[in-house]
């Protein structure tokens, strides 16, 4: 309930995309998970920036060293709606 809207008090993950440069590369497997589990990755050109909680976390596909997010497990309280009601 606190996603999908760009507004103070709501969570937002934003991607800034240059659609003229957008290009997908071939997928590949990485074995960097514990226990030998594999994961499928795919790089792309044209992603100018990824923004999480107002912080640029990726620029031109390179990580910027910031980790402003958190793990969400199970149903979450509607904090954004509570914040909006209080204002």
N, C-alpha and C positions, 0 to 999 in steps of 0.2 A: 504493500500500500504506500510505500515511500519511494517508489521508482516510477520512471516513465514521464516525469515532468521535470523540467529544468527550473527550479525555484528554490529560494533559501529554505533550508531545513530538510530538503529531500536529498536522497542519495542519487548521484548521477555518475555514470561512466560514459565519457564522451570520446568518440573517435573523430579526428579531423582528417578527411580523406580528399586527396587530389584525384578525382575520377579520371582525369586525362592521363594520369600516370599509373592507374590501378592495374596491377598485373600479378597473377598468382604464379608461384613457382611449384615445382613438383613436390608432392608430399614425401616425407621420409620418416623412418622410425628412429626414436631415441630410446636408449636403455639406461636412463639416469634415475629411474625410480628405485627405491629400496626393494630388495627381494627379486631383482631382475625383471620386474614388470616393464612392458614396453608402452610407449605412447606415440601417437601419430602427430606429427608436426607439419606445418606448411607455412612457408614464408610468403610475404606479399610486399610489393612495392606500392607506393602511393599513399601509405598511411603516414601522414605528416606528424601526428601526435596522438597519444592516448592520455586522457585526463581522468583521474580518480580523486574524488573529494577535493577538487580544485588544484591538485598537484599534477604536473606533467610527469608521467611514469615512463613513457616511451616517446622518443623523438626519432623519426626516420628509421624505425625498427630497432633502435638501440635502447636498452634499459637505462634509465637515468639515475638508478640507485635509490629511489624512493619506494616505500611500501605503505601507502596511506590506508589501504583496505584492511579488512578483517574477515575472519571465517564466520559465515552465517550458517547456523544449524537449526533446523526445525522452524516452526512458525515464530515470527517476530512481532513484537508489539508495533502498532502503527504510530511510531514516534512523530513522523512528519505531520500526520493529521492532528495529533495532540498539540504540536507546536503551532500549527495553523489556528486551531481553536483558541489557543491562549492569546494569540495576537488579534 
